[in-house]
């Protein structure tokens, strides 16, 4: 699989987070959708990870028991990690670990 193929899969997965949040968590993350449109999937992920605190959407998904639908969980998927700097991955890990989220469930 080429890097372009993996990037397309990442882009699709970022869009899928939105669809699944609406369908499975009864949550409509409109700010996230606007960010995807304005900054693209990779830019959106990087902006969310650069923020000093988790987004309101992250908090809402935590409250709904769906941290699996967060950008933080997605970027830690092994095939996507190489798109991110180590500090971005550390931020994602830290945010999820603080809430007791176990990846790979």
Secondary structure, DSSP 8 states (H G I E B T S, - for coil): --HHHHHHHHHHHHHHHHHHHHHHH----HHHHHHHHHHHHHHHHHHHHHSSS--HHHHHHHHTT-GGGSHHHHHTSGGGGGGS-HHHHHHHHHHHHHTT--TT-
